[in-house]
Amino acid sequence: MSGWQTRRAIVAVVAGLALVAGCSRTAPAAAPVVVATPSRPSEAAVMVCAPEAQADIQEALGVSPVSPPVQSYMDSVLTCRYPYTDGALVLTVKDLPDVPAATAYLSSLRAAADHPVDAQGIGQAAFTVVGGSIYVRKDAKVLTVDVTGLPAMFGAPAKPRSALAVTVAAVIMNCWKDA
């Protein structure tokens, strides 16, 4: 099996397993919907740094961050950095005005990517790149799970960071199913 076929197979298996887990705690049904503005991220974007996501990501990786994740928001991009002893996981969510804008944005990321490989079954469109990171579109949002700051093998038990990226993306997509 070639390297690309192996990567595709890992994405498929990990995505299926990760969809079973994640977002075990749900938001109240009456929670208000927060619409993104230039000065405020969407409710879905904020979820990637919320306590529920923190718990689900910790469970999926088998490793606790050394401190709570650090969140920032600028230019319609929410960034959440999870610090670990030997690296960092960085999640970003780009809030776009509509689905066509999000689709175009994801296409531009794909065009600039090094050997993108489609990731089936995650979000409405997704691809992985060399280094293991994954980009996922859901509605008018684009999630990036950047694992390049982690060691090649990470977690407990240790897994390739590309598998971890897919796992984290699937956990977030499960949380976003109602967002």
Phi and psi in degrees as a GROMACS rama.xvg file:
@    title "Ramachandran Plot"
@    xaxis  label "Phi"
@    yaxis  label "Psi"
@TYPE xy
-71.9336  167.672  SER-2
-58.7765  -40.2058  GLY-3
-69.0076  -38.7461  TRP-4
-66.3979  -39.2458  GLN-5
-62.9342  -44.5552  THR-6
-61.5375  -42.7512  ARG-7
-62.022  -42.4842  ARG-8
-65.4772  -42.2135  ALA-9
-60.9633  -44.5982  ILE-10
-59.0204  -45.3688  VAL-11
-64.4517  -45.7976  ALA-12
-67.5631  -47.2132  VAL-13
-65.9289  -39.3364  VAL-14
-61.6707  -42.4743  ALA-15
-63.2748  -43.1347  GLY-16
-67.8351  -40.2886  LEU-17
-69.8745  -27.6816  ALA-18
-67.6116  -22.7677  LEU-19
-71.8067  -33.0569  VAL-20
-100.075  -178.977  ALA-21
95.4685  143.84  GLY-22
50.9373  48.0158  CYS-23
-67.0908  -22.0624  SER-24
-106.638  127.798  ARG-25
-106.581  154.304  THR-26
-74.0435  153.661  ALA-27
-58.1484  145.007  PRO-28
-60.0167  -29.7426  ALA-29
-91.0351  10.4085  ALA-30
-61.0663  135.868  ALA-31
-68.3563  147.071  PRO-32
-85.5656  126.892  VAL-33
-101.175  118.847  VAL-34
-91.9677  135.098  VAL-35
-63.8583  142.804  ALA-36
-132.541  169.655  THR-37
-57.305  -23.5978  PRO-38
-105.863  -2.33393  SER-39
-144.802  129.621  ARG-40
-73.42  160.41  PRO-41
-69.4514  162.609  SER-42
-58.1973  -42.8124  GLU-43
-63.2867  -40.6148  ALA-44
-61.8092  -44.301  ALA-45
-62.7498  -27.6126  VAL-46
-58.0673  -30.5851  MET-47
-66.3735  -16.1832  VAL-48
-115.956  0.980152  CYS-49
-70.7648  158.073  ALA-50
-53.5266  -38.4123  PRO-51
-62.5497  -44.7637  GLU-52
-65.4067  -40.7463  ALA-53
-56.6844  -46.3946  GLN-54
-65.2296  -43.227  ALA-55
-67.6122  -38.6857  ASP-56
-67.981  -42.1176  ILE-57
-59.7019  -43.6003  GLN-58
-64.671  -42.038  GLU-59
-67.2095  -37.4815  ALA-60
-87.0985  -24.7365  LEU-61
76.0188  15.8567  GLY-62
-139.012  139.826  VAL-63
-94.2355  142.04  SER-64
-64.2209  156.728  PRO-65
-75.5493  -19.3111  VAL-66
-155.35  164.937  SER-67
-57.4183  150.932  PRO-68
-63.3765  152.26  PRO-69
-105.641  127.563  VAL-70
-112.517  142.167  GLN-71
-143.935  161.401  SER-72
-143.445  125.018  TYR-73
-156.111  137.909  MET-74
52.8452  45.8934  ASP-75
64.8736  20.923  SER-76
-124.226  118.618  VAL-77
-92.0574  131.07  LEU-78
-119.28  134.438  THR-79
-130.285  115.324  CYS-80
-104.796  118.693  ARG-81
-97.0583  108.718  TYR-82
-86.3239  131.863  PRO-83
-120.858  166.252  TYR-84
-54.2555  -41.3602  THR-85
-115.839  28.0166  ASP-86
157.192  -165.748  GLY-87
-145.932  147.012  ALA-88
-106.265  130.458  LEU-89
-122.826  121.761  VAL-90
-106.946  134.188  LEU-91
-128.715  147.638  THR-92
-129.88  120.515  VAL-93
-96.8588  117.291  LYS-94
-87.3892  124.131  ASP-95
-117.045  161.373  LEU-96
-68.4519  -25.9813  PRO-97
-163.645  173.835  ASP-98
-61.3374  -45.0952  VAL-99
-59.5667  -37.7878  PRO-100
-66.9394  -40.0815  ALA-101
-66.9662  -39.6617  ALA-102
-63.558  -43.6195  THR-103
-64.8581  -41.22  ALA-104
-62.8884  -46.7381  TYR-105
-61.9745  -39.7114  LEU-106
-61.6578  -38.4326  SER-107
-68.2141  -37.2462  SER-108
-64.8298  -41.8777  LEU-109
-63.769  -41.7254  ARG-110
-62.7632  -30.9985  ALA-111
-89.556  -7.22511  ALA-112
-79.3635  153.71  ALA-113
-88.544  108.839  ASP-114
52.8808  61.3433  HIS-115
-66.6736  144.054  PRO-116
-128.779  126.464  VAL-117
-56.343  140.873  ASP-118
-115.806  103.664  ALA-119
-77.59  145.959  GLN-120
83.2824  8.39035  GLY-121
-123.305  119.332  ILE-122
62.7412  -157.031  GLY-123
-97.372  -16.6131  GLN-124
-164.662  140.599  ALA-125
-158.293  154.215  ALA-126
-152.254  152.924  PHE-127
-105.462  163.009  THR-128
-131.122  166.363  VAL-129
-57.3565  135.497  VAL-130
103.071  -17.0358  GLY-131
102.213  -15.1474  GLY-132
-66.0399  159.081  SER-133
-132.128  145.834  ILE-134
-120.465  130.997  TYR-135
-135.433  134.248  VAL-136
-105.848  134.086  ARG-137
-137.292  116.37  LYS-138
54.6595  -125.068  ASP-139
-100.41  28.4162  ALA-140
-125.979  146.809  LYS-141
-125  119.996  VAL-142
-96.6803  135.022  LEU-143
-118.729  128.045  THR-144
-110.173  101.738  VAL-145
-95.9281  111.839  ASP-146
-106.283  7.70366  VAL-147
-66.6262  -17.3614  THR-148
-86.7085  1.46084  GLY-149
-101.921  157.261  LEU-150
-62.2018  160.434  PRO-151
-55.9211  -36.1526  ALA-152
-118.516  128.336  MET-153
-149.129  155.081  PHE-154
103.461  179.107  GLY-155
-135.488  104.528  ALA-156
-72.5991  157.694  PRO-157
-65.6113  136.031  ALA-158
-134.741  158.77  LYS-159
-59.2748  141.104  PRO-160
-61.2839  -27.0683  ARG-161
-63.237  -38.5539  SER-162
-67.5512  -37.2519  ALA-163
-65.4601  -39.2469  LEU-164
-60.9972  -44.8963  ALA-165
-64.6992  -40.8971  VAL-166
-60.6571  -48.9246  THR-167
-63.5577  -41.9382  VAL-168
-60.8531  -42.7249  ALA-169
-65.5445  -38.2355  ALA-170
-61.6238  -45.8519  VAL-171
-65.7557  -42.5084  ILE-172
-61.8441  -35.9458  MET-173
-63.8569  -38.9849  ASN-174
-66.6498  -34.2531  CYS-175
-81.7081  -4.19815  TRP-176
-55.9082  -28.7026  LYS-177
-110.705  3.85136  ASP-178
